[in-house]
Amino acid sequence: MGWAGSKTGEEKIREVALILAGQCIAILLYNLSQSESANQTAINSNK
C-alpha cells in the first residue's frame, strides 16, 4: 500500500516536471520568435 502511494507521488512529480519542461520550451520558442521578428523589423527599417 505504501509503495503504491509513493509510486503515484512519483508519477505526479514526473507529470509536473514534464509540464514545466514543456512550458520552458514554449517560452524559449516564443522568445526566439520574438527576437527573429525584431531582427526582421530592424532589417526592414534599415533598407
N, C-alpha and C positions, 0 to 999 in steps of 0.2 A: 504493500500500500504506500509506504513512504517513498519507495523507488519510483512508483508511477507518478507521485506528486512532484518529485524533483525532475522527472523527465518532462512533464508538461511545463514546468517552470523553465527548463532549458529550451523547450520548443518556443515558448513565448519570447524569451530573450533573443533567440535566433531570429524569430519573425520581426521583432522590433529592430534588431540590428540590420536586417535586410531592408526594412522600410527606410531607416535612417541613411543607409548606403545609397538607396535609390534617390532619396531627396538630395543628398550631397552631389550625386551625378547630375541630377536635374539642375541644381544651382550652378554647377560648373559649366554645363552646356549653355545655360541661359547667359552666364557672364561672357562666355566665348562668343555667342551670337550677338550680344550687345556690343562687344568690342569690335567685332567684324563690321557691324553696321556703322559704328563710329568711324572706323577706318575708311569705309566707303564714302561716308559724308565728307571726311577730310579730303579724300582724293578728288571727289566731285567739286568741292568748293575751291580747290587749288587749280582746276583746269582753266 
